[in-house]
Amino acid sequence: METITLGQLLEAVDGKLLGTFGDLNAPIVRVDTDSRTIHPGALFIPLTGERFDGHAYINSALEGGAVGCLTARERKSYREDKFYVKVANTQRALRDLAAWYKARFDIPFVAVTGSVGKTTAKDMIASVLGVRYKVLKTEGNFNNNVGLPLTLLRLEKSHEIAVLEMGMDRFGEIDYLAGTVKPDVGVITNIGDAHIERLGSRENIFKAKCELLPHIKDGGLVVLNGDDELLATLRGKTPVPAVFCGRGEGLEYRAEVIGGDGVSYLDCRLITPHMDQTVKIPALGEHMIYPALIAAAVGERFGLTAQEIAQGIYQFVPTRMRMNIVRRAEGITILDDTYNANPQSMRAAISVLADSHCQRKVAVLGDMFELGPFAPGLHYEVGECLGKEKIDCLVAVGELSDYIARGARESGVPEVYRCEDKEAARTILPKVLQPDCTILVKASRGMKLEELTACLMELTKAE
């Protein structure tokens, strides 16, 4: 973050200065919302929720080095060496500050959303653009109404472009985030079942994702998955020009998998308005053509050559726990895809496992959350997918995964282990490990199945 002053903060958030501190030139070097990790010179913004109220930690944050804070209420006393800025709502003030701060940077912004693959697409776009530009990108799960403003507040003068991920689980969230960013390019990766519990149908998820479109700047571009049946209906209906990506004939950006080693990379042919070239994607799964195509479309939008795009795709590194390939001794490979899960990403990950070159294929799968009344059927279908893909063994972890186990058994998976929790799964893992096998580990974030990935690391030796 570039340094701003207290006076500028008051302007940005339309705040009122409380207490006796009066130096409007007091510098602010960053913004923190967690009093436990406060940094010297930071502005502390106390957020509130159903089960917490950050105002209770203002004193702790100030003692920890914060130069001042926002507050939505008057306080009994004020330190003379710290500033207190009263606002109507601290979360809204965080957004207002981020929007004000963003306006200081005359650079393009790319916004990425979608049910599945938005993090991978964001990382791939950033990798491609990074060949030529200094890129700011969303890190980790900072894609919500707190994380996105905090990401914008990381902008520095050296940045030449920003790639921002936008998540949502209800109507209005994408509208809120996109209204803050006002992107030059918008991306929607696909429409799936993630968050269907709140939104009720894929059609409603589609409507929620499309809240991005009105906020794209005039003269901007939207990049869409042309193989997605709902997104395909947007042709000719978007407020800015659109390009469509996928396998289908007639799409502006097309790709086909033409090879790969089944262990670490895919060879793909990308066909765009400006290139027809073979590129190497350092990841597994045919679904990886979509982030590659999206990155190519965004790269061409910002003037990159075919060679630069191919280089950026080859340099792609996935976010931690997003289909990370971990090779161990005796030909054992762990596919750590534990960051999150929904029905579409589960099927894609199972396809990757099925395509792996090994003697034995094992899936360690846990519950998928936020599926509401659709959960039993959608979990059962994941189990059926295991059978269709000829997976050798399933270790199902969690309450809802019982439906995965049922689907797996009834679709012909030879070995199925049902575990109530991770502790039970730990006793099973040594039994399913064999030389020359690939093990997929995947579930929703709340299951924390990375703990089982760690267990597998302990059970195996380094390559």
C-alpha positions in Angstrom: 0.0 0.0 0.0 1.2 3.5 -0.8 1.1 5.8 2.3 -2.0 7.9 2.8 -2.8 10.5 5.4 -5.4 10.8 8.1 -6.9 13.7 6.2 -7.2 11.6 3.0 -8.8 8.8 5.1 -11.5 11.2 6.4 -12.3 12.3 2.8 -12.4 8.7 1.5 -14.8 7.3 4.2 -16.7 10.6 4.9 -15.7 10.1 8.6 -15.7 12.2 11.7 -12.6 12.6 13.8 -13.1 11.7 17.5 -10.9 12.4 20.5 -8.1 14.9 20.7 -5.7 13.7 18.0 -5.5 16.3 15.3 -2.6 15.7 13.0 -4.3 15.3 9.6 -0.9 14.5 8.0 -0.4 11.4 10.2 0.6 8.6 7.8 -1.2 5.3 7.3 1.0 2.6 5.7 -1.5 -0.3 5.5 -5.0 -1.5 6.6 -5.6 -4.4 9.0 -8.8 -6.0 10.1 -7.4 -8.6 12.5 -6.1 -7.2 15.8 -4.0 -10.4 16.3 -1.8 -9.7 13.3 -1.6 -5.9 13.5 1.3 -4.2 11.8 3.0 -1.0 12.9 1.6 2.1 11.2 -1.7 0.3 10.2 -5.2 1.6 10.3 -7.4 -0.9 12.2 -10.8 -1.5 10.8 -13.0 -3.4 13.3 -15.5 -5.5 11.4 -18.7 -7.0 12.9 -20.7 -10.2 12.2 -23.2 -12.5 13.7 -20.7 -13.9 16.2 -18.1 -11.3 16.6 -17.5 -7.5 17.0 -14.1 -6.1 16.2 -14.8 -3.0 18.2 -13.9 -5.1 21.3 -10.4 -5.3 20.0 -9.7 -1.7 19.2 -7.5 -1.1 22.3 -5.6 -4.3 21.6 -4.9 -3.2 18.0 -3.8 0.3 19.1 -1.5 -1.2 21.6 -0.1 -3.5 19.0 1.0 -0.7 16.8 -2.0 0.6 14.8 -1.8 4.4 14.4 -5.6 4.7 14.6 -8.9 3.0 13.9 -12.4 3.3 12.4 -15.3 2.9 14.7 -19.1 2.8 14.2 -19.8 4.1 17.7 -18.6 6.6 20.3 -16.1 5.3 22.9 -15.8 6.0 26.6 -12.2 7.3 26.3 -9.7 8.2 23.6 -5.9 7.9 23.6 -4.2 11.2 22.7 -1.6 9.6 20.5 -4.0 7.7 18.3 -6.8 8.7 16.0 -10.4 7.5 16.0 -12.6 8.0 12.9 -16.3 7.5 13.3 -18.2 6.0 10.3 -21.8 4.7 9.9 -20.6 1.2 9.0 -17.1 -0.1 9.2 -17.4 -2.7 6.4 -19.0 -0.1 4.1 -16.1 2.3 5.0 -13.6 -0.4 4.1 -15.2 -0.6 0.6 -15.3 3.2 0.3 -11.7 3.5 1.2 -10.7 0.7 -1.3 -12.7 2.4 -4.1 -11.1 5.8 -3.3 -7.7 4.3 -3.2 -8.2 2.3 -6.4 -9.1 5.5 -8.2 -5.5 6.8 -7.7 -4.2 4.1 -10.1 -4.7 4.5 -13.8 -4.3 0.8 -14.6 -6.6 -1.9 -16.1 -8.5 -4.3 -13.8 -9.6 -7.8 -14.7 -12.5 -9.4 -12.6 -12.9 -13.1 -12.5 -15.9 -15.0 -11.2 -17.6 -18.4 -11.8 -18.8 -21.5 -10.0 -15.7 -23.6 -10.7 -12.2 -22.7 -11.7 -12.2 -19.0 -11.0 -9.0 -19.2 -8.8 -7.2 -21.3 -11.5 -8.3 -18.8 -14.2 -7.2 -15.9 -12.0 -3.8 -17.5 -11.5 -3.4 -18.4 -15.2 -4.4 -14.9 -16.3 -1.9 -13.4 -13.8 0.8 -15.7 -15.0 0.3 -14.8 -18.7 0.0 -11.0 -18.0 3.1 -11.3 -15.7 5.3 -12.1 -18.7 5.0 -8.4 -19.7 3.4 -6.5 -16.8 3.8 -6.1 -13.0 0.6 -7.8 -11.8 -1.4 -7.5 -8.5 -3.6 -10.6 -8.0 -6.0 -11.9 -5.4 -4.2 -14.1 -2.9 -5.7 -17.1 -1.1 -9.4 -16.7 -0.4 -9.5 -12.9 -0.4 -12.3 -12.8 -2.9 -15.2 -11.6 -0.8 -16.6 -8.3 0.5 -13.7 -8.0 2.9 -10.9 -9.7 1.0 -11.4 -7.8 -2.3 -11.1 -4.3 -0.7 -8.0 -5.4 1.2 -6.5 -6.7 -2.1 -7.2 -3.3 -3.7 -5.4 -1.6 -0.8 -2.3 -3.6 -1.7 -1.9 -1.7 -4.9 1.4 0.1 -5.3 2.8 2.5 -8.0 4.8 -0.4 -9.5 1.6 -2.3 -10.5 0.6 -2.1 -14.1 -2.5 -4.3 -14.0 -4.7 -6.1 -11.4 -6.4 -9.5 -11.6 -9.1 -9.9 -9.0 -11.2 -12.9 -8.1 -14.8 -12.4 -7.0 -16.7 -15.1 -5.0 -20.4 -15.1 -3.9 -23.0 -17.3 -2.2 -26.0 -15.0 -2.6 -27.6 -12.4 -4.8 -26.0 -8.9 -4.6 -22.5 -9.9 -3.7 -21.0 -9.8 -7.2 -22.9 -6.5 -7.7 -21.2 -5.1 -4.6 -17.7 -6.3 -5.5 -17.9 -5.4 -9.2 -19.3 -2.0 -8.3 -16.2 -1.4 -6.2 -13.8 -2.5 -9.0 -15.5 -1.4 -12.2 -13.3 -3.7 -14.2 -12.0 -3.2 -17.8 -12.4 -7.0 -18.5 -14.8 -9.4 -16.9 -14.5 -13.2 -16.9 -17.2 -15.8 -16.0 -15.7 -19.3 -16.0 -18.9 -21.4 -15.8 -22.2 -21.9 -14.0 -22.3 -24.9 -11.6 -24.0 -26.1 -8.4 -21.8 -24.3 -5.9 -24.0 -22.4 -3.4 -27.2 -23.8 -4.8 -28.4 -24.2 -1.2 -28.9 -20.4 -0.9 -29.8 -19.6 -4.5 -32.1 -22.5 -5.3 -31.2 -23.3 -8.9 -28.4 -23.0 -11.5 -30.5 -20.4 -13.3 -30.4 -18.2 -10.2 -26.6 -18.8 -9.9 -26.4 -17.7 -13.5 -28.3 -14.5 -12.7 -26.1 -13.8 -9.7 -22.9 -14.2 -11.7 -24.2 -11.9 -14.4 -24.3 -9.1 -11.9 -20.7 -8.6 -13.0 -21.7 -7.5 -16.5 -23.2 -4.0 -16.0 -20.1 -2.9 -14.1 -17.6 -3.6 -16.9 -16.4 -0.3 -18.3 -17.6 1.1 -21.6 -15.2 -0.2 -24.3 -14.3 -3.2 -22.1 -14.6 -6.9 -22.8 -16.2 -10.0 -21.2 -14.7 -13.4 -21.6 -17.1 -16.3 -21.3 -17.2 -20.1 -21.4 -18.9 -20.9 -24.7 -19.3 -24.6 -23.7 -21.5 -23.6 -20.7 -25.1 -23.9 -21.8 -26.3 -20.9 -19.7 -23.4 -18.6 -20.5 -23.8 -19.4 -24.2 -27.2 -17.7 -24.1 -25.4 -14.4 -23.5 -24.1 -14.2 -27.1 -25.3 -10.8 -28.5 -26.8 -9.8 -25.1 -23.8 -8.4 -23.2 -23.4 -4.6 -22.5 -19.8 -4.8 -23.8 -18.3 -7.0 -26.5 -17.9 -10.7 -25.6 -15.6 -13.5 -26.7 -16.4 -17.2 -26.0 -13.9 -19.9 -25.1 -14.1 -23.7 -25.3 -14.1 -26.8 -27.6 -17.1 -25.9 -29.7 -16.9 -25.0 -33.3 -17.5 -21.4 -34.1 -16.1 -20.1 -30.7 -13.6 -17.3 -30.9 -11.1 -19.1 -28.7 -10.8 -22.9 -29.1 -8.6 -25.6 -27.8 -8.0 -29.3 -28.0 -5.7 -31.6 -25.9 -3.2 -33.3 -28.2 -0.9 -35.0 -25.7 0.8 -34.9 -22.3 2.6 -37.2 -20.0 -0.3 -38.0 -17.7 1.8 -37.0 -14.7 2.6 -33.3 -14.9 1.5 -31.5 -18.1 -0.8 -31.3 -21.1 0.0 -30.4 -24.6 -2.8 -28.3 -26.1 -3.5 -26.6 -29.4 -4.9 -23.1 -28.9 -6.7 -21.4 -31.7 -7.5 -17.7 -31.3 -8.0 -14.7 -33.6 -4.3 -14.1 -33.4 -2.6 -17.5 -32.8 -2.7 -21.2 -33.7 -0.1 -22.7 -31.5 0.7 -25.7 -29.3 1.2 -24.8 -25.7 2.3 -26.8 -22.6 0.0 -26.5 -19.6 1.9 -27.6 -16.4 -1.3 -29.2 -14.9 -3.5 -32.2 -15.4 -7.1 -32.5 -16.6 -8.7 -31.6 -19.9 -10.7 -28.9 -18.1 -7.4 -27.0 -17.9 -8.0 -25.8 -21.5 -10.6 -23.3 -20.1 -8.3 -21.2 -17.9 -5.6 -21.4 -20.7 -8.1 -20.1 -23.3 -9.4 -17.4 -20.9 -5.8 -16.3 -20.2 -5.1 -16.2 -23.9 -8.1 -14.0 -24.5 -7.1 -11.6 -21.7 -3.5 -11.7 -22.8 -4.4 -10.7 -26.4 -6.7 -8.0 -25.1 -3.6 -6.4 -23.5 -1.3 -6.9 -26.5 0.7 -10.0 -25.6 2.2 -12.0 -28.4 1.5 -15.7 -29.0 5.0 -16.5 -27.6 4.4 -14.5 -24.5 1.0 -16.2 -23.9 2.6 -19.6 -24.3 5.3 -18.7 -21.9 2.9 -17.4 -19.3 0.8 -20.6 -19.5 3.9 -22.7 -19.1 4.9 -20.7 -16.0 1.5 -21.1 -14.4 1.7 -22.2 -10.7 -1.6 -23.1 -9.0 -2.7 -21.7 -5.7 -1.8 -24.0 -2.8 -4.1 -27.0 -2.4 -5.5 -26.4 -5.9 -4.7 -29.7 -7.6 -1.1 -29.6 -6.5 0.8 -32.6 -7.8 3.1 -34.1 -5.1 5.4 -36.9 -6.2 6.7 -39.4 -3.6 8.9 -42.5 -3.7 7.8 -45.8 -5.1 5.8 -44.1 -7.9 3.2 -42.7 -5.5 1.6 -39.4 -6.5 -0.7 -37.3 -4.3 -3.2 -34.9 -6.0 -3.8 -32.4 -3.3 -7.0 -30.6 -4.3 -8.3 -29.9 -0.8 -8.9 -26.2 -1.0 -12.6 -26.6 -1.9 -15.1 -28.7 -3.7 -18.4 -28.7 -5.5 -20.0 -31.3 -7.8 -18.4 -30.0 -11.0 -14.9 -29.6 -9.6 -15.2 -33.1 -8.0 -16.0 -34.7 -11.4 -13.1 -32.7 -13.0 -10.7 -33.9 -10.3 -11.9 -37.5 -10.7 -11.3 -37.2 -14.4 -7.7 -36.1 -13.7 -7.2 -39.1 -11.4 -8.7 -41.4 -14.0 -6.2 -40.1 -16.6 -3.1 -40.6 -14.4 -0.6 -43.2 -15.6 -0.4 -45.6 -12.7 -1.4 -49.1 -11.6 -3.8 -48.1 -8.8 -6.1 -45.0 -8.5 -7.4 -44.0 -5.1 -9.9 -41.2 -4.2 -10.1 -39.8 -0.7 -13.2 -37.6 -0.9 -15.1 -35.7 1.8 -18.4 -33.7 2.1 -19.4 -30.9 -0.2 -21.2 -28.1 1.6 -23.9 -25.5 0.7 -25.9 -27.9 -1.5 -29.0 -27.9 0.7 -31.7 -30.5 -0.3 -29.7 -31.3 -3.4 -26.8 -32.7 -1.4 -27.7 -36.4 -1.2 -28.3 -36.7 -5.0 -25.2 -34.7 -5.9 -23.0 -36.7 -3.6 -24.4 -39.9 -5.0 -23.6 -38.8 -8.5 -20.0 -38.2 -7.5 -19.8 -41.8 -6.4 -21.3 -42.9 -9.7 -18.6 -40.9 -11.5 -15.9 -42.9 -9.6 -17.4 -46.1 -11.0 -17.7 -44.8 -14.6 -14.1 -43.6 -14.5 -12.9 -47.0 -13.2 -11.4 -45.7 -10.0 -10.0 -48.6 -7.9 -10.6 -47.4 -4.3 -12.7 -44.8 -2.5 -12.1 -43.5 1.1 -15.2 -41.5 1.9 -14.9 -39.1 4.8 -17.8 -37.3 6.6 -21.5 -37.5 7.0 -22.6 -36.6 3.4 -19.9 -38.7 1.9 -22.0 -41.8 2.8 -23.9 -41.0 -0.4 -20.6 -40.9 -2.4 -19.9 -44.3 -0.9 -23.3 -45.7 -1.9 -22.9 -44.4 -5.5 -19.4 -45.8 -5.7 -20.5 -49.3 -4.5 -23.5 -49.4 -6.8 -21.4 -48.3 -9.8 -18.8 -50.9 -9.4 -15.9 -49.4 -7.4 -14.0 -52.5 -6.1 -12.9 -51.0 -2.7 -15.0 -48.6 -0.7 -14.2 -47.5 2.8 -16.7 -45.4 4.7 -15.2 -43.1 7.5 -17.1 -41.0 9.9 -14.3 -38.5 10.3 -10.6 -37.8 9.5 -9.4 -39.9 12.5 -11.1 -43.0 11.1 -9.7 -42.2 7.7 -6.1 -42.1 9.1 -6.4 -45.7 10.1 -7.5 -46.6 6.5 -4.9 -44.8 4.5 -2.0 -47.2 5.3 -4.1 -50.0 3.9 -4.9 -48.4 0.6 -1.4 -47.1 -0.2 0.6 -49.1 -2.7 3.6 -48.5 -5.0 2.7 -47.0 -8.4 -0.5 -45.4 -7.3 -2.1 -41.9 -7.5 -4.2 -40.6 -4.6 -6.7 -37.7 -5.0 -7.7 -35.8 -1.8 -10.6 -33.4 -2.2 -13.5 -32.0 -0.2 -15.1 -28.7 0.8 -12.9 -26.2 2.7 -14.6 -26.9 6.0 -13.6 -30.5 5.9 -9.9 -29.6 6.1 -8.8 -32.7 4.3 -5.3 -31.2 3.9 -4.8 -32.9 7.2 -5.1 -36.2 5.3 -2.7 -35.0 2.7 -0.2 -34.4 5.5 -0.9 -37.9 6.8 -0.1 -39.3 3.3 3.1 -37.3 3.3 4.1 -38.9 6.6 3.2 -42.4 5.3 5.3 -42.0 2.2 8.9 -41.1 1.5 10.3 -38.2 -0.6 10.9 -39.0 -4.2 
